[in-house]
Amino acid sequence: MRVWIVIGLCLGSWLTPLRAGDPPRPAVGTTIAPFSLRDVQGKTHALEQWKDAKAIVLLFLGVDCPINNAYGPTIQQLHTRYAPRGVVFLGVNSNSHEDADRVAEHARQQKFAFPVAKDYRNVLADTVGALRTPEVVVLDATGTIRYRGRIDDRLGFTRQGQSFQRPKPLREDLAIALDELLSGKPVSVPETTCDGCRIGRERVAQTNAEVTYSNRVAAILQQHCVSCHRPGQLAPFSLLTYAQARGWGEMIREVVQDRRMPPWHADPAHGKFRNDRSMPAEDIRDLIQWVDAGMPAGDLAKVPTPPPYASGWSIGQPDRIYEMPQPFRVPAQGEVKYQWIRIDPQLKEDQWVQAIEIRPGNPAVVHHVLMFLLPPGARRLDEDREAGFFAAYAPGHNPSIFPKGQGKKMPKGSTILLQMHYTPNGVETTDQTRIGIVLAKEPVQREVHTIGVFNNRFLLPPGEANIEVRAAHRLSQDVELLALMPHTHLRGKSFRYEAKFPDGRTEVILNVPRYDFNWQTAYELEKPIRLPKNSELVCVAVYDNSANNPNNPDPSKAVKWGPQTWDEMMIGYFDYLPVTGKPERVGGVDGQANRKRMFEALFKTLDKNQDGFITQDEVPAAYRSMFQRWLDRYDQDNDGKLSRKDLLLEE
């Protein structure tokens, strides 16, 4: 039996509905017409040439599609696995905005061992109804479609538009379809949904369209998109020009209509934020109207001049730049444990920071960076590591820029400690992240502090979909709240900040109903909120540890606090200005001196106990939350006791 297979590598839908301008989509069971394409080396490939092939695999590829590129190693593995069994692979690029030179370079970067062809005017994509990169279409010997859909279910989007990435697929749909067809069996699941980037098709624009690129769309993109979608920035492709916007037009319509882009997850019913990236309804309406009209250019001579964008640092030229001591190698695939990187800034005196920006050397593989400060002489972070939090980088996270008279302090002799989270993207590469700092030019009257309200004593039962975890901190003084950044890992579902005032009132100051680990935003309040002494800052997180959460590494396991992504965390960071100038403390430990007093008290109690153990009830109240963390770490028998040896490990 001879089988022909068409693969289109595919960002999100659920059995993809057709939109205006899409070609007719042949159903499973339809026989397609023969085709012929020329690859980037000039060699012709036609259906009739593969009469002896057991199968033919056409891979509809895109140069800049992140899901497409993340599947690069999987495609290579499929080629290695099935080529010896008589399966022929051919890559196909149907994007109108990607020329042959870029396609050829992309094939070299991905190290594809099969030819890649350019599908001019998307003729083949229209013939088979391919809409995305990557979408799979499988044909039998008669040219009849027997399977269409995804390669597997490892990457994609939920129905709510949140991205997910499983450590490994639950179902390898393409491989299963190939095995069934090559063994003479019908495909058991003939159609699945795939998520990926829309193919940028050639479109005929309306000549009398009301909305054009020049009179409306360019300004919308400049305001909402181009800060990231330009060379050297986080986004995987540029939207600076009309040609680029037209090529990504159908993808733009989809993501703004579904409100996946621009990324903003705060509930508009609670709070106003100066970094609100949400797009107004009228802008979304006009973008959709423009795409449906064929993306007309208008008078390109009248395109508004874009605002000046920083070519390097968003904060301007830094006064100090600190860099990772050496590059870190990121593999093409797999999961990389958090990396802890030390940088010695060689601070000979206190340093007051007006602005700080963490700039990844390779944004394509840096998921997030947390920057902590180790106090002078400290070998590691205190257990209350949230008190040492200084700055962060994550998709959607803006650089920290403080008003005149405000700033953060880097004490003399401090050490920078970076927590690096890398996510492989299909190509082996390296990263060497840098930190840029602008020093305060005027005296700093008010020091900005960051702490985290956290709960590290939770347990997420296996299979549970709605597990609420709460944490609270009572303020010891009047403060002005500046910004909020919720943090959980892959099971985080929602996150809410509440302020409980001394008079009994409760106010929701931030609600994130659909938390997304891939967009860790710091929500900067439009106006500071004054919270009086004895107010409580309450954080409420909800977790999904069930199989319905596609990000869940293992829904069969109970989950506790831990540093890796397969563990969980519950931290509500907040930036604030203390009215008295003294910082808040979470967890009852105040620096090295208090830490020394704490151990003195614990050992004194331990010396009195004849059994050589100490329990939490015997620990001073200020240190009990700390002691509980040590119990979680060392108390293997769950008897609620620790020995002198355990305490010495922590001291």
Secondary structure by P-SEA (a helix, b strand, c coil): cbbbbbbbcccccccccccccccccccccbbbbbbcccccccccccccccccccbbbbbbcccccaaaaaaaaaaaaaaaaccccbbbbbbbbccccccaaaaaaaaaaacccbbbbbbccaaaaaaacccccbbbbbbcccccccccccccccccccccbbbbbccccccaaaaaaaaaaaacccccccbbbbbccccccbbbbbccccccccccaaaaaaaccccccccccccccccccaaaaaaaaaaaaaaaaaccccccccccccccccccccccaaaaaaaaaaaaaccccccccccccccccccccccccccccccccbbbbbcccccccbbbbbbccccccbbbbcbbbbbbcccccccbbbbbbbcccccccccccccccccccccccccccccccbbbbbccbbbbbbbbbbbbccccbbbbbbbbbbcccccccbbbbbbbbccccccccccccbbbbbbbbbbcbbbbbcbbbbbbcccccbbbbbbbccccccccccccccccccccccccccbbbbbcccccbbbbbbbbccccccccccccccccccccccbbbbbbbbbbbbcccbbbbccccccaaaaaaaaaaaaaaaaacccccccccccccccaaaaaaaaacccccccccccaaaaaaac
